[in-house]
Amino acid sequence: METIEITIIEGGGSGVPQTLSLSGNTLSISGGNSVSIPSTGGPSISSADDIAEGTNNKFLTQAERDAISNNSDKVGITPTQANAITTNSSKVGITSTQASNIVTNSNKVGYDDTLVDTYISSNQTKSNKVLLESVGGVIDWTGDEGDLYEIVLYEDTVLNNPSNPIDGSAFLIRVKQNPVGGFTITYGSDFSWINGGVEPSNTLDPDGKDYISVVVDGTKLDCTNGPNFL
């Protein structure tokens, strides 16, 4: 309780000593009079302490205050986000996992690991050669594995339709005879050939090569034959 002694002077009269006592928000005047002091709308002492100390979880937790202290322009985020943002300052509000993805794959903001891996896999340059081998004179294949498929003939062979062709993709098929030669290859019904759709005969010479250029149009494979490379 705070006690303050004041002197009240009535108009034209002599001063009369009075005592004012302040307790909480009540002001008492000697003689039994009292009045309540209205709140100014500001924070209470306990609220100010909570803000300063982060106690009782009424405002900010200690971890949040630490995050704000260490990352002064990133108020209201978690420590994990603060750390992610510290490393990746232009990517506010993301998780550490997303931040890691962005560092490795800078044009893929906001993707999770699976989506990033899928994106990379489906958009990487396919410069690999895929060897297609016949089983019992038949080749089954997907058509989405590379940009050069190679077939070495050791028997008369049927190349079936691909099971998963990608519309708009283009690739080459290289058909080679073994050192003996003389083997034929025929193609599935989805292969569509230049020059009126007539399927070409392959080169029969030992070690001879034919190149088939393929562009996928829906489920059809539009093909041009380049025969007899030695």
Contacts in CASP RR format, 6 or more apart in sequence:
PFRMAT RR
TARGET T0000
AUTHOR 0000-0000-0000
METHOD contacts of the structure
MODEL  1
METIEITIIEGGGSGVPQTLSLSGNTLSISGGNSVSIPSTGGPSISSADD
IAEGTNNKFLTQAERDAISNNSDKVGITPTQANAITTNSSKVGITSTQAS
NIVTNSNKVGYDDTLVDTYISSNQTKSNKVLLESVGGVIDWTGDEGDLYE
IVLYEDTVLNNPSNPIDGSAFLIRVKQNPVGGFTITYGSDFSWINGGVEP
SNTLDPDGKDYISVVVDGTKLDCTNGPNFL
1 21 0 8 1.000
1 22 0 8 1.000
1 23 0 8 1.000
2 21 0 8 1.000
2 22 0 8 1.000
2 23 0 8 1.000
3 19 0 8 1.000
3 20 0 8 1.000
3 21 0 8 1.000
3 22 0 8 1.000
4 19 0 8 1.000
4 20 0 8 1.000
4 21 0 8 1.000
4 22 0 8 1.000
5 17 0 8 1.000
5 18 0 8 1.000
5 19 0 8 1.000
5 20 0 8 1.000
6 17 0 8 1.000
6 18 0 8 1.000
6 19 0 8 1.000
6 20 0 8 1.000
7 15 0 8 1.000
7 16 0 8 1.000
7 17 0 8 1.000
7 18 0 8 1.000
8 15 0 8 1.000
8 16 0 8 1.000
8 18 0 8 1.000
9 15 0 8 1.000
9 16 0 8 1.000
10 16 0 8 1.000
18 29 0 8 1.000
18 30 0 8 1.000
19 29 0 8 1.000
19 30 0 8 1.000
20 27 0 8 1.000
20 28 0 8 1.000
20 29 0 8 1.000
20 30 0 8 1.000
21 27 0 8 1.000
21 28 0 8 1.000
22 28 0 8 1.000
22 37 0 8 1.000
25 36 0 8 1.000
25 37 0 8 1.000
25 38 0 8 1.000
25 39 0 8 1.000
26 34 0 8 1.000
26 35 0 8 1.000
26 36 0 8 1.000
26 37 0 8 1.000
27 34 0 8 1.000
27 35 0 8 1.000
27 36 0 8 1.000
27 37 0 8 1.000
28 34 0 8 1.000
29 35 0 8 1.000
43 51 0 8 1.000
47 58 0 8 1.000
47 59 0 8 1.000
49 55 0 8 1.000
50 56 0 8 1.000
50 58 0 8 1.000
50 59 0 8 1.000
51 59 0 8 1.000
51 60 0 8 1.000
54 60 0 8 1.000
54 61 0 8 1.000
54 62 0 8 1.000
54 65 0 8 1.000
60 68 0 8 1.000
60 76 0 8 1.000
63 78 0 8 1.000
63 79 0 8 1.000
64 76 0 8 1.000
64 77 0 8 1.000
64 78 0 8 1.000
64 79 0 8 1.000
66 79 0 8 1.000
67 74 0 8 1.000
67 76 0 8 1.000
67 77 0 8 1.000
67 78 0 8 1.000
67 79 0 8 1.000
67 81 0 8 1.000
67 82 0 8 1.000
68 74 0 8 1.000
68 75 0 8 1.000
68 76 0 8 1.000
68 82 0 8 1.000
70 82 0 8 1.000
70 86 0 8 1.000
71 77 0 8 1.000
71 82 0 8 1.000
71 85 0 8 1.000
71 86 0 8 1.000
74 81 0 8 1.000
74 82 0 8 1.000
74 85 0 8 1.000
74 92 0 8 1.000
77 85 0 8 1.000
77 92 0 8 1.000
77 93 0 8 1.000
80 95 0 8 1.000
80 96 0 8 1.000
81 93 0 8 1.000
81 94 0 8 1.000
81 95 0 8 1.000
81 96 0 8 1.000
83 96 0 8 1.000
84 91 0 8 1.000
84 93 0 8 1.000
84 94 0 8 1.000
84 95 0 8 1.000
84 96 0 8 1.000
84 98 0 8 1.000
84 99 0 8 1.000
85 91 0 8 1.000
85 92 0 8 1.000
85 93 0 8 1.000
85 94 0 8 1.000
85 99 0 8 1.000
87 99 0 8 1.000
87 103 0 8 1.000
88 94 0 8 1.000
88 99 0 8 1.000
88 102 0 8 1.000
88 103 0 8 1.000
91 98 0 8 1.000
91 99 0 8 1.000
91 102 0 8 1.000
91 109 0 8 1.000
94 102 0 8 1.000
94 109 0 8 1.000
94 110 0 8 1.000
97 112 0 8 1.000
97 113 0 8 1.000
98 109 0 8 1.000
98 110 0 8 1.000
98 111 0 8 1.000
98 112 0 8 1.000
101 108 0 8 1.000
101 110 0 8 1.000
101 111 0 8 1.000
101 112 0 8 1.000
101 113 0 8 1.000
101 116 0 8 1.000
102 108 0 8 1.000
102 109 0 8 1.000
102 110 0 8 1.000
104 116 0 8 1.000
105 111 0 8 1.000
105 116 0 8 1.000
105 119 0 8 1.000
105 120 0 8 1.000
108 115 0 8 1.000
108 116 0 8 1.000
108 119 0 8 1.000
111 119 0 8 1.000
126 145 0 8 1.000
126 146 0 8 1.000
126 147 0 8 1.000
127 147 0 8 1.000
128 145 0 8 1.000
128 146 0 8 1.000
128 147 0 8 1.000
128 148 0 8 1.000
129 146 0 8 1.000
129 148 0 8 1.000
129 149 0 8 1.000
129 150 0 8 1.000
130 141 0 8 1.000
130 145 0 8 1.000
130 146 0 8 1.000
130 148 0 8 1.000
130 149 0 8 1.000
130 150 0 8 1.000
131 149 0 8 1.000
131 150 0 8 1.000
131 151 0 8 1.000
131 152 0 8 1.000
132 139 0 8 1.000
132 141 0 8 1.000
132 149 0 8 1.000
132 150 0 8 1.000
132 151 0 8 1.000
132 159 0 8 1.000
133 139 0 8 1.000
133 151 0 8 1.000
133 152 0 8 1.000
134 151 0 8 1.000
134 154 0 8 1.000
134 155 0 8 1.000
134 157 0 8 1.000
134 158 0 8 1.000
136 155 0 8 1.000
137 155 0 8 1.000
137 156 0 8 1.000
137 157 0 8 1.000
137 158 0 8 1.000
138 157 0 8 1.000
138 158 0 8 1.000
138 160 0 8 1.000
139 151 0 8 1.000
139 157 0 8 1.000
139 158 0 8 1.000
139 159 0 8 1.000
139 160 0 8 1.000
140 160 0 8 1.000
140 163 0 8 1.000
141 149 0 8 1.000
141 159 0 8 1.000
141 160 0 8 1.000
141 162 0 8 1.000
141 163 0 8 1.000
142 162 0 8 1.000
142 163 0 8 1.000
142 164 0 8 1.000
143 149 0 8 1.000
143 162 0 8 1.000
143 163 0 8 1.000
143 164 0 8 1.000
143 165 0 8 1.000
143 166 0 8 1.000
143 171 0 8 1.000
144 162 0 8 1.000
144 164 0 8 1.000
144 165 0 8 1.000
144 166 0 8 1.000
144 169 0 8 1.000
146 171 0 8 1.000
147 170 0 8 1.000
147 171 0 8 1.000
147 172 0 8 1.000
148 171 0 8 1.000
148 172 0 8 1.000
148 174 0 8 1.000
149 171 0 8 1.000
149 172 0 8 1.000
149 173 0 8 1.000
149 174 0 8 1.000
150 173 0 8 1.000
150 174 0 8 1.000
150 176 0 8 1.000
151 157 0 8 1.000
151 159 0 8 1.000
151 173 0 8 1.000
151 174 0 8 1.000
151 175 0 8 1.000
151 176 0 8 1.000
151 185 0 8 1.000
152 176 0 8 1.000
152 177 0 8 1.000
152 178 0 8 1.000
153 175 0 8 1.000
153 176 0 8 1.000
153 177 0 8 1.000
153 178 0 8 1.000
153 181 0 8 1.000
153 182 0 8 1.000
153 183 0 8 1.000
153 184 0 8 1.000
153 185 0 8 1.000
153 202 0 8 1.000
154 178 0 8 1.000
154 183 0 8 1.000
155 183 0 8 1.000
156 183 0 8 1.000
156 184 0 8 1.000
156 185 0 8 1.000
157 183 0 8 1.000
157 184 0 8 1.000
157 185 0 8 1.000
157 186 0 8 1.000
158 185 0 8 1.000
158 186 0 8 1.000
158 187 0 8 1.000
158 188 0 8 1.000
159 173 0 8 1.000
159 185 0 8 1.000
159 186 0 8 1.000
159 187 0 8 1.000
159 188 0 8 1.000
159 191 0 8 1.000
160 188 0 8 1.000
161 188 0 8 1.000
161 189 0 8 1.000
161 190 0 8 1.000
161 191 0 8 1.000
161 219 0 8 1.000
161 221 0 8 1.000
162 190 0 8 1.000
162 221 0 8 1.000
165 190 0 8 1.000
165 216 0 8 1.000
165 218 0 8 1.000
165 219 0 8 1.000
165 221 0 8 1.000
166 216 0 8 1.000
167 216 0 8 1.000
167 217 0 8 1.000
167 218 0 8 1.000
168 215 0 8 1.000
168 216 0 8 1.000
168 217 0 8 1.000
168 218 0 8 1.000
169 215 0 8 1.000
169 216 0 8 1.000
170 213 0 8 1.000
170 214 0 8 1.000
170 215 0 8 1.000
170 216 0 8 1.000
171 214 0 8 1.000
172 211 0 8 1.000
172 212 0 8 1.000
172 213 0 8 1.000
172 214 0 8 1.000
173 211 0 8 1.000
173 212 0 8 1.000
173 214 0 8 1.000
174 209 0 8 1.000
174 210 0 8 1.000
174 211 0 8 1.000
174 212 0 8 1.000
175 185 0 8 1.000
175 202 0 8 1.000
175 203 0 8 1.000
175 209 0 8 1.000
175 210 0 8 1.000
175 211 0 8 1.000
175 212 0 8 1.000
176 207 0 8 1.000
176 208 0 8 1.000
176 209 0 8 1.000
177 183 0 8 1.000
177 203 0 8 1.000
177 204 0 8 1.000
177 205 0 8 1.000
177 206 0 8 1.000
177 207 0 8 1.000
177 208 0 8 1.000
177 209 0 8 1.000
178 206 0 8 1.000
178 207 0 8 1.000
179 206 0 8 1.000
179 207 0 8 1.000
180 206 0 8 1.000
181 204 0 8 1.000
181 205 0 8 1.000
181 206 0 8 1.000
181 207 0 8 1.000
181 208 0 8 1.000
182 204 0 8 1.000
182 205 0 8 1.000
182 206 0 8 1.000
183 204 0 8 1.000
184 201 0 8 1.000
184 202 0 8 1.000
184 204 0 8 1.000
185 202 0 8 1.000
186 199 0 8 1.000
187 199 0 8 1.000
187 223 0 8 1.000
190 219 0 8 1.000
190 220 0 8 1.000
190 221 0 8 1.000
191 199 0 8 1.000
191 221 0 8 1.000
191 223 0 8 1.000
192 217 0 8 1.000
192 220 0 8 1.000
192 221 0 8 1.000
192 222 0 8 1.000
192 223 0 8 1.000
193 199 0 8 1.000
193 200 0 8 1.000
193 223 0 8 1.000
193 224 0 8 1.000
193 225 0 8 1.000
194 222 0 8 1.000
194 223 0 8 1.000
194 224 0 8 1.000
194 225 0 8 1.000
200 210 0 8 1.000
200 225 0 8 1.000
200 227 0 8 1.000
202 210 0 8 1.000
202 227 0 8 1.000
203 209 0 8 1.000
203 210 0 8 1.000
203 227 0 8 1.000
203 228 0 8 1.000
203 229 0 8 1.000
205 228 0 8 1.000
205 230 0 8 1.000
207 230 0 8 1.000
208 228 0 8 1.000
208 229 0 8 1.000
208 230 0 8 1.000
209 228 0 8 1.000
209 229 0 8 1.000
209 230 0 8 1.000
210 225 0 8 1.000
210 226 0 8 1.000
210 227 0 8 1.000
210 228 0 8 1.000
210 229 0 8 1.000
211 225 0 8 1.000
211 226 0 8 1.000
211 229 0 8 1.000
212 223 0 8 1.000
212 224 0 8 1.000
212 225 0 8 1.000
212 226 0 8 1.000
213 223 0 8 1.000
213 224 0 8 1.000
213 225 0 8 1.000
213 226 0 8 1.000
214 221 0 8 1.000
214 222 0 8 1.000
214 223 0 8 1.000
215 221 0 8 1.000
215 222 0 8 1.000
216 222 0 8 1.000
END
